Every structure is written in C-alpha cells, then in structure tokens.
Amino acid sequence: MDICIRPHRLFGAVTPPPSKSLAHRFLIAAALAAGTSNIRNISFSQDIEATLRCVEKFHCKWEWTGENALKIQGCINQELDWTALRRFDCGESGSTLRFLIPIALALSGGGEFTGYGRLMERPQEPYFQIFDKQGIFHILEDEVLTVRGSLKPGEYRLPGNISSQFFTGLLMALPLLNAPSMITSTTELESAAYITMTMGVLERAGVPVRYAKEINSFAVRPSVYQPFDVTVEADWSQAAFWYAALALGNSVQIRGLDIQSYQGDKVVSTHAGTLSAPGDAVIDLSNCPDLLPPLAVMAAVRRGDTRFINAARLRLKESDRLTTVREMLVALGCGAEESPDSLTVHGVSALTGGVVDGANDHRIIMAAAIAATRCVNPVTIRGAEAVKKSYPSFWRDYETLGGEVLVV
C-alpha cells in the first residue's frame, strides 16, 4: 500500500501501543509456566502474532479473554511428547527467533526456524559459537535454520556489544535445565536496559537471576516458571515517534508512559532535550539503536549537524537503517551522510517533501510520516502497510491527530 500525506500539523492526545519488547517476554514466560497466566494490554502486531504462533508449538494454549487481554495455559508439567523437531515460523521478528532458539533446545532438543524479509539473514554467530562448543548441530539452508541437540548447564561467555537478544534467550532458557549456569559478558554491556527488562519479567514469573556487577555475570539456577497476572505498559520505542512530532512543532500530548520503566528507549526524552537546542550534537546509540529513525527526523529540522554514533547494528535490522534513514532524509530535502557505524544529519529549516521508499521497515515509515508534518509539499510513502509489524493502529492514531492520509 502506497500513501500520500498532505502536510498538516498534528494536534491532540495519543497513547502509544503496549510495549512489544515486554509483551514478547511476558508471552514466552507465560508459555513456560506451570499454570495459567493473564496478560492484559496486548497489541496484536505481526511480531506478537509470530511469538504466539511459535509458543503454540510448545503445546501451550492461549485465548483472548477480552479486548487486548490473553489467558495463557503454560506447557510445563504437562505430559507431552518432545521427541519431534517442531518448525517455528518467526515471521520478521528477531526477538521471537533469538529468544526461542535456546528455549527450543532446552525443552525439546531443538527445532526448525523460518521467517521472511531479512530475518534469516540476521547473524546468529554468538549462538553458533556456543553450539559448536557444546556439540549442538546447526545448519542454515534454504532459509531454514535447524538446530538439534541438548543445551547444557555451565558457563556461557558472550561479548557485551552484541544484541541483548542473545542474553535474553539464554536467560529465559537456562532456568529450564537441571543445574545452575552462568552468563558472563566479556565486554561492557550494550543495550543493558533490555537485559534488565528480561530480569524483571523473570522475577515476575518466579525465576530469580542474580547479577554480579564486579564480574559482569548473571547467575541462573534451575527454576519452575510460575503463572502471573500482568498489564503491559506503553511502549517508549513507539512513543519516540510522537516525541519527534513534538520536536517538529506539533501539539501532541503523549499519555500512558511509565517514567519508572525498565525500557531503555525512555532515553528518547533526554535525547529530545539535547536536540531541542541549536548547535552541533553527538548522540550515542549503543544502548538505544531503535531510536535512530525518530531522532534523525528531529535532527533534520534543527540548526546544526547531528552525528549518531555506535550504530553499526542498525545495518542488520528490517532494513539497513543507516542507509534507509539517510535515503529517507535525502528524499525529503535534508542532507545526510553515513559511515560504517554512524550517520550525520545536516539540519535544515524546512523539509521539501517527496517520495520515500518504506523499505518494508516499520520504523522508516513512521519516521517519514512524522517528518511529513514539516514538509512544504506532500510526502508519498511506499509500502506503508509495514507499520503492522509493531504498531497496527499507527495510521488510525495519525489521522485522529489531524493527519491527512490518502491511499494512492
């Protein structure tokens, strides 16, 4: 679906959707529990649909119990046959894939993992290095990753500058084993807030994890996941686009956010303050890579150059986001240059408008939609339906705030 946005300022109140990062974790923890859990405030995005589809393969059962509320019957303590390898269709969800690979090994001796878009191109080397040491078979062939073997308790060593998703996958899988384990970060942790989020979810499910800062290690012992009731808080990653709208002069009130949240992307409020002042600025994305698209839009309409650094991992997202963000900005009339791990944006007083290739990337599309509010001419966005991956109600919210969106 291609759309055309006629530039209008936005006005009104908006509540971001539930946190996708938290929802993934709560759904998996509930699926692993010995009993029934209730999870409220769930947005049925494509990524969350992928996680629900996959946890069904562990024989857990779920049902809608009301608007945006789920009841999940966990799989633990059921008399189940775990002998056959199951196939997990992870859609385009990197979280689903990386969280479930070690869990499948711990529960059922492995599985076959598929997806679409760029998902199966995203690197899994940190897992593969562990599997090679433990004698676990793995092969990626014809867009299907097959892993087969037994995850063993012990010490796991990972560099801290990789995706936190690898740490989360192991933190959720290792309590299922029959002896204690330890995960050690061999370098300083990046995206540490996501690991803290995982530990909070595990604690809610009765699974204790102890972090020893002096040795940068997480101690995990065998545990039984307990059922729980929870309401998922609003998503700071999606709220970032409405922060960008504010920075571009729109009168938007953002509701429902928890300022005490474990979500690392709440740092958007700090970065928005930095970008509200003129002059050159440097923003480190090592702990908040998903914020680049909305922050780049803020940078596009300020006086001065903004350099976003430590951003190499953005090349491995739904699109190569260092390139697609640059292309979006240039298409709309703002200068930008990329390096292997950074992006520099040259602010302008106003954007011209134009045609943006959404690159099948939900965050590029939402960023372009917010940028359109400061464009002189209309903005056409190709592939605008990709927002369903994380924020299915984005276009409805955008129009409710006064945005004019036409399908072309």
C-alpha positions in Angstrom: 0.0 0.0 0.0 1.4 3.4 -1.0 0.0 6.5 0.7 0.3 10.3 0.2 0.4 12.6 3.2 -0.6 16.2 2.8 1.3 18.2 5.3 -0.7 19.2 8.4 0.3 19.9 12.0 -0.9 17.3 14.4 -3.0 18.1 17.5 -4.4 16.1 20.4 -3.6 13.3 22.8 -2.2 9.9 21.9 -1.4 6.8 23.9 1.4 4.6 22.4 0.7 0.9 22.0 1.8 -1.7 24.6 5.5 -2.4 24.8 6.3 -5.0 22.2 9.6 -5.8 24.0 7.8 -6.5 27.2 5.0 -8.4 25.6 7.4 -10.9 23.9 9.0 -11.7 27.2 5.7 -12.0 29.2 4.2 -14.2 26.5 7.1 -16.6 26.5 7.4 -16.6 30.3 3.6 -17.5 30.5 4.1 -20.2 27.9 6.8 -21.8 30.0 4.8 -21.5 33.3 3.3 -24.3 35.3 -0.3 -22.9 35.3 -2.4 -20.2 33.7 -1.3 -16.5 33.3 -3.3 -13.5 32.3 -1.7 -10.7 30.3 -3.6 -7.5 29.6 -3.0 -4.7 27.2 -1.6 -6.7 24.3 -1.4 -5.2 20.8 -1.8 -7.9 18.1 1.0 -6.7 15.9 2.7 -9.1 13.4 5.7 -9.6 15.7 3.5 -10.5 18.7 1.4 -12.8 16.4 4.7 -14.5 15.5 5.5 -15.2 19.1 2.1 -16.5 19.9 2.2 -18.8 16.8 5.6 -20.1 17.9 4.8 -20.8 21.6 1.9 -22.9 20.5 4.5 -25.3 19.3 5.4 -26.0 22.9 1.7 -27.1 23.4 0.8 -24.0 25.4 -2.8 -22.8 24.8 -4.0 -19.2 24.7 -7.2 -17.4 24.2 -8.5 -13.9 24.1 -10.5 -13.1 27.2 -11.4 -9.5 26.4 -10.2 -6.5 24.5 -6.4 -6.8 24.2 -6.3 -9.4 27.0 -4.9 -13.0 26.8 -5.1 -16.1 29.0 -2.2 -18.5 28.5 -2.0 -22.1 29.8 1.7 -22.9 30.2 3.3 -26.1 28.9 5.3 -27.1 32.0 4.2 -30.1 34.0 2.1 -31.4 31.1 2.6 -34.9 29.8 4.0 -34.1 26.4 6.0 -35.8 23.7 9.0 -33.6 23.0 10.8 -36.0 20.6 9.9 -34.5 17.2 11.5 -31.3 16.0 9.0 -28.5 15.6 9.0 -25.8 13.0 8.8 -22.2 14.2 7.6 -19.5 11.8 9.0 -16.4 13.3 7.7 -14.0 10.7 10.0 -11.0 10.7 10.5 -10.9 14.5 14.2 -11.0 15.5 13.1 -11.2 19.2 10.9 -14.3 18.5 13.7 -16.1 16.7 16.6 -15.3 19.1 14.6 -15.9 22.3 13.2 -19.2 21.2 16.3 -20.9 19.7 17.8 -21.8 23.1 14.4 -22.4 24.7 13.6 -25.0 22.0 16.9 -26.7 22.7 16.2 -26.7 26.4 12.7 -28.0 26.1 12.6 -30.3 23.0 16.1 -30.8 21.7 15.9 -28.1 19.0 13.7 -27.1 16.2 13.5 -25.7 12.6 13.2 -21.9 12.4 11.9 -19.9 9.4 11.0 -16.3 8.7 10.7 -13.8 5.9 12.1 -10.5 4.9 15.7 -10.2 6.1 15.1 -12.2 9.3 17.1 -15.3 8.3 20.0 -13.1 7.2 20.4 -11.6 10.7 23.5 -13.0 12.3 23.3 -15.9 14.9 27.0 -16.3 15.4 27.0 -15.9 19.2 24.7 -18.9 19.4 26.6 -20.9 16.8 29.9 -20.5 18.7 28.2 -21.8 21.8 26.6 -24.7 19.9 29.9 -25.7 18.4 31.5 -25.9 21.9 28.5 -28.0 23.2 28.3 -30.3 20.1 24.9 -28.9 19.1 24.1 -29.4 15.4 23.1 -26.3 13.4 22.7 -25.5 9.7 21.0 -22.7 7.8 19.8 -24.0 4.5 17.2 -22.7 2.1 16.1 -20.0 4.6 15.5 -22.6 7.4 17.7 -22.8 10.5 17.8 -26.3 12.0 19.3 -26.7 15.5 19.4 -30.1 17.2 20.9 -31.2 20.5 20.8 -30.6 24.2 21.6 -27.3 25.8 23.9 -28.0 28.7 24.3 -26.1 32.1 27.5 -24.3 32.6 29.2 -21.0 31.9 28.3 -19.1 28.8 30.6 -16.3 27.6 29.3 -13.6 25.3 30.7 -10.2 24.2 28.5 -7.4 25.5 28.5 -5.4 22.3 26.2 -7.9 20.5 22.4 -7.8 20.5 20.9 -8.1 24.0 18.5 -10.7 22.4 21.2 -13.4 22.8 21.5 -12.7 26.5 17.7 -12.7 26.9 17.3 -16.0 25.0 19.8 -17.7 27.3 18.4 -16.1 30.5 15.0 -17.5 29.7 16.2 -20.9 28.6 18.8 -21.8 31.2 16.4 -22.0 34.2 14.8 -24.9 32.4 17.9 -27.0 32.8 18.7 -29.3 35.7 21.8 -27.5 37.1 23.0 -23.9 37.6 24.5 -21.8 34.9 26.3 -18.5 34.5 26.3 -16.0 31.6 29.4 -13.7 31.6 29.7 -10.7 29.4 33.3 -10.4 28.2 33.0 -6.7 27.4 30.8 -3.8 28.7 27.2 -4.5 28.1 25.3 -2.5 25.4 21.5 -2.3 25.4 21.7 -3.3 29.1 18.3 -1.9 29.8 16.7 -4.7 27.7 18.5 -7.3 29.9 17.2 -5.6 33.0 13.8 -5.8 31.4 14.2 -9.5 30.9 15.3 -10.0 34.6 12.2 -8.0 35.7 9.9 -10.4 33.7 11.7 -13.4 35.0 11.3 -12.2 38.6 7.6 -11.7 37.9 7.4 -15.3 36.9 9.2 -16.5 40.0 12.6 -17.1 38.2 15.4 -15.4 40.1 18.5 -14.2 38.3 21.4 -12.7 40.2 23.7 -10.2 38.5 27.2 -9.7 39.9 28.5 -6.4 38.6 32.1 -7.0 39.7 32.4 -9.9 37.3 29.8 -8.9 34.8 27.9 -12.2 35.2 24.4 -13.4 35.6 23.8 -16.5 37.8 20.9 -18.7 36.8 19.6 -21.7 38.8 17.0 -24.3 37.9 13.5 -22.9 38.4 9.9 -23.6 37.6 8.2 -20.6 35.9 5.2 -19.6 37.9 1.9 -18.2 36.4 1.3 -14.5 36.8 -1.2 -11.7 36.0 0.2 -8.5 34.4 -0.7 -5.4 32.4 1.8 -4.5 29.7 2.9 -0.8 29.9 3.0 1.5 26.9 5.9 1.3 24.5 8.6 4.0 24.7 10.1 2.9 21.4 6.8 3.8 19.6 6.3 6.9 21.8 9.6 8.2 20.3 7.8 9.0 17.1 5.3 11.2 19.0 8.3 12.8 20.7 9.6 13.6 17.2 6.2 15.1 16.3 6.6 17.4 19.4 10.1 18.4 18.3 8.7 19.3 14.8 6.2 21.7 16.3 3.1 19.5 16.6 0.8 19.9 19.6 0.8 16.3 20.7 0.2 15.0 24.3 1.7 11.6 24.9 -0.2 9.6 27.5 0.2 6.4 29.4 4.0 6.2 29.7 5.7 5.0 32.8 8.7 7.2 33.7 10.0 4.4 36.0 10.0 1.9 33.2 12.8 -0.6 32.6 12.6 0.2 28.9 15.9 1.7 27.7 14.2 3.7 24.9 12.7 6.1 27.5 16.0 7.9 27.0 14.3 9.5 24.0 13.1 12.2 26.3 16.7 13.1 27.2 17.8 13.0 23.6 14.8 15.1 22.5 16.0 17.7 25.0 19.5 17.7 23.5 18.1 18.1 20.0 15.9 21.0 21.0 19.0 23.3 21.3 20.9 24.6 18.3 24.5 23.7 17.5 26.3 20.5 16.7 25.5 17.4 18.7 26.6 13.8 19.1 24.2 11.0 20.2 25.4 7.6 21.2 23.0 4.9 20.0 24.8 1.9 21.5 22.1 1.4 24.1 19.1 2.6 22.0 19.6 1.7 18.4 15.9 1.6 17.6 15.6 5.3 18.3 17.6 6.4 15.2 14.7 6.9 12.8 12.7 9.3 15.1 15.8 11.0 16.4 17.1 11.6 12.8 13.8 13.3 12.0 14.3 15.6 15.0 17.8 16.3 13.8 16.6 17.1 10.3 14.8 20.3 11.3 17.3 21.8 13.8 20.2 24.3 13.4 23.4 22.3 13.4 24.8 18.9 12.5 23.9 15.8 14.5 26.2 12.8 14.5 24.7 9.5 15.6 27.5 7.1 16.6 27.9 3.4 17.6 25.2 2.4 15.2 26.7 -0.5 13.2 24.0 -2.9 14.4 21.4 -0.8 12.6 22.6 -2.3 9.4 21.1 -5.7 10.5 17.5 -4.6 11.2 14.4 -5.0 9.0 16.4 -2.8 6.6 19.9 -1.4 6.6 18.7 1.5 8.7 21.8 3.6 8.4 21.2 3.6 4.6 17.4 3.8 4.6 17.3 6.6 7.2 19.8 8.5 5.1 17.8 7.9 1.9 14.6 8.9 3.6 16.1 12.2 4.8 17.6 13.0 1.4 14.3 12.2 -0.3 12.6 14.8 1.9 15.2 17.5 1.3 17.7 17.1 4.2 21.4 16.3 3.8 22.9 13.3 5.5 26.0 11.0 5.2 26.6 7.6 6.6 29.8 5.8 7.6 30.1 2.1 8.6 28.8 2.8 12.1 27.4 6.3 12.1 25.1 8.8 10.5 25.5 12.6 10.3 22.4 14.7 9.7 22.7 18.4 8.5 19.7 20.2 9.8 17.5 22.4 7.6 14.8 25.0 8.4 12.1 23.1 6.4 11.8 19.8 4.5 10.6 19.9 0.9 8.7 16.6 0.7 8.9 13.9 -1.9 8.8 10.1 -2.3 10.1 7.8 0.4 10.7 4.1 -0.1 9.5 2.5 3.2 12.0 -0.4 2.6 9.5 -2.8 4.3 10.6 -1.2 7.6 8.0 -0.1 10.1 10.3 2.5 11.7 11.3 4.1 8.5 7.7 4.5 7.5 6.6 6.0 10.8 9.5 8.4 10.8 8.7 9.6 7.3 5.0 10.2 8.4 6.2 12.4 11.3 8.6 14.2 9.0 5.8 15.0 6.6 4.3 17.4 9.2 7.2 19.8 8.5 7.3 19.4 4.7 6.3 22.1 2.2 5.0 19.6 -0.3 3.1 16.2 0.0 5.0 13.1 1.0 4.4 9.7 -0.7 5.5 6.6 1.3 5.7 3.3 -0.4 4.8 0.1 1.4 3.1 1.9 4.3 1.3 -1.2 5.5 4.6 -2.4 7.1 3.6 -0.5 10.3 1.6 -3.6 11.2 4.8 -5.2 12.3 4.8 -3.2 15.5 2.1 -0.5 15.6 -1.0 -1.7 13.7 -3.0 1.4 14.8 -0.4 4.0 13.8 -2.3 5.3 10.8 -5.6 5.5 12.8 -3.8 7.4 15.5 -2.1 9.7 13.0 -5.4 10.6 11.4 -7.1 11.1 14.7 -4.5 13.7 15.5 -5.4 15.5 12.2 -3.0 13.9 9.7 -4.4 13.6 6.1 -3.5 10.2 4.7 -4.6 9.2 1.2 -4.1 5.8 -0.4 -2.6 6.1 -3.8 
